[in-house]
Amino acid sequence: MAAPDAPPPAPPARRTPSYLPLIITAAIALVVGGGLGFGAGWFSYQRYLASTFEQAAEDIGQDLADPAGGDGGNPAPAEPAGPPEPTDTPSDGLFEYTITGIKAADSYNDQDCGSNYQPAEGARFLVMDIRAENVGQAASMPAVDPGEVRGYSADGRAFETHMDICSFADETNPGTTTEYDVVFEVPTDVEFTVVELMSYEAPDFAVIEATS
């Protein structure tokens, strides 16, 4: 009896393909690419900062070299404003004013407060006589205190009344008139062209021509 044939050899086992090398390769490429992108962005940002700082330094240098903005260090002279224009009416809404006289003086005897004043060196007093008629609806005081009467020279300089010299005006009923004076201390070459008046309760101000 013949011996049975040997069984055929078993086929070789199939190996499951390994994706690990591909995964590792892709990860490396991603890391390298991201690093390159980050590095490029970082260097680009550094270049931007450097350029910004350089421009700022140039601007500061120009400002220090030419603080007047290209005018050789000499600011443009201011245009003289000049005095205000006279208003249409000589009224501040409560009183109608008239300048009846302006006198220059080397001293002033303040009879109301009992003192005699001398102007500073290079200055003189201008004593302004004012008539005020109450055109309002109730008794009130005309412009008399410092800040309520202001004299203007032709070049637009404004002068306030003397703070220490007493100036008084009567409380005046509607339709009646009061007269009083105020005193300015000014340089000897100053003359007034207009006078601005505004009593404490007035809704507006009056600008009238100065007369002497």
Buried (B, 14 or more C-beta within 10 A) or exposed (E): EEEEEEEEEEEEEEEEEEEEEEEEEEEEEEEEEEEEEEEEEEEEEEEEEEEEEEEEEEEEEEEEEEEEEEEEEEEEEEEEEBBBEBBEEBBBBBBBBBBEEBEEEEEBEBEEEEEEBEBEEEBBBBBBBBBBBBBBEEEBBBBBBBEBBBBBBEEEBEBBBBEEBEBEBBEBEEEEBBEBBBBBBBEEEBEBBBBBBBBEEBEEBBBBEBEE
